[in-house]
Amino acid sequence: MAKIMYQVKQNKSESSAAFGKWFAYAKASETLNTRKLARHISEHGSVYTQDVVFGVLEKFRSCLLEMLLDSKKVKIDGLGTFYCTIENKGGALSKDKFNVTENLKALHIRFLPEQEQEMNISSREFIKQAKFINVDTLIAGNDDSDGNEP
């Protein structure tokens, strides 16, 4: 069974209200690039070869960026919606003094998970489906979950 790996670390920032407290941080075992994801998808009983799946994923990526840069949101049914947000540097003193080059800091791609009841992968529902394992138990040679599931 798949498990979410995490590591527990202490907050050592003395200026933080949470100083000294311990928090879980997700740990990834690997990063799948597009080719590896295409191979994985093609191995799930798909009639499509890895190269075909890779081509579709690459086209999806380029079209997603194209649509986002055209001020569109992109909703993938059962997965969620991609959209853009703008990060400002500060405010302009007046509307006519606003300048994109001067006042904008960044353009971000955001993702909102599907929240319709039958396909809900929001944070609250996603955590209910997860099994957790502390990476420290892996290092110690024990790969069983820690039993502290939410």
N, C-alpha and C positions, 0 to 999 in steps of 0.2 A: 504494500500500500504506500502511496506517495505521502510524504510528510513535509511540513513547512519547517525548515531548520531556522533556529534562532540562537543568538548569543546574548547573555545577560552582561550588561556593563554598567558601571557606576558613573553618575553624573559628577564630574570633578570641577565644574565651573562654579567658582565661589560666588559669582554674581547672580546665579540662578536660584529661583525659589525652590527648585528641586535638587539643590546641591546635596550630595551624599546618598541620594536615593538610587535604586537600581532599576534598569529598564531593559526590556527585550528589544533586540534589533534583528530584523530578518537577514539571513545569510543565504546567498545563492550558491549552489554547487557548481553551476556553470552558466555561461551566457550562450544561448542558441542564436547563431546568425541565421540569415534567411535560408541559406542552403541546408543547414541542419534542421530547421523547422520544416522545410519542404520535404526532406527525407522522412522525418517523423510522421508528417501528415500522410505521405504516400505509403507508409508501412501500416497504416490503419485500415487495411482492406480496401484501399482506394483503387479505382481503375486507372487513375492518373499516375504517371511516372513522376519521379522526383523533379525532373527538368520541367515538366508541365506545371506542377505545383509552384516551383520556383518562379517561373515566368509570371504566373498569376499574382503571386505575392509581390514581386517587383513592380508589376503594373499597378497593383493596389497602392503600394507606397508612393509611386510617382503621381498617381491620380489623386490620392488623399491630399498630398501637399498642394497640388494644383487647385483643388476645390477649396481648401482652407485659405489659400492665398487669394481666392476669388470671393472671400467673405461668406463662404457657405459652411454649415455644419454638416458632418458626415455621420449618419447613424447606421451602425451595423447591427441588424436585428439579432437579438440574443447575446450581444456583446456589450454595446454601448455607443456613445456619441463622442466624436472628436470635434473640438472647436478651438478657436483662438481667443486669447485674452491679451490685453495690452498692459505693460508695466510702465508707469510714468516715473520720471526722475523727480518730479516735484510739480508744482502747479505754475501755470502762467499767471501773471498779474491780471490779465484780462483776456477775453475770448479772442480779440483781434491780435493779441501778442503771442498766442499759442503757435508754436512751430514744431513740426514733427521731429526735425533733426535735433532741436534744442531740448524738447520736453519729453520725448519718449526714450525709455531705457531699453525695453525688450518687447518682443512679440513671442508669446508662449503658446505651445500646443497643449491643450488640456484634454482629459478623457473623463467622461462621466459613465460609470458602469450601468448596464441595463438594470432597470428597477421594476419592470412589469412583473407581476406576480409569478407567472410560470417560468420566467427566465431570470429571476432576480439574482444578480451577482454583486449587489451593493456590499459595502464593507460589513454590515451587520449580518447579512445572509452568508457571505463568503466565509466568514470566520466559523460559522456553524458546520461547514463542510470540511474544514481543515483538521489535520492531525499534526501535532507539534513534536519536535525533537530538539533538545538542547545540544548544540554542537560540542559542548564539553563532554557529553556522554559518548559521542562518536570518537573523540580523541582518547577517551578512557577505554575504548573498545566495546562499548555497549551501545547498540543501535536501537534499543527499545525506546518508545516514546516515554516522556517523563510523567505521564499520568495527570498532568495539570492542564487538561483540555478545558476550553471555555464552556 
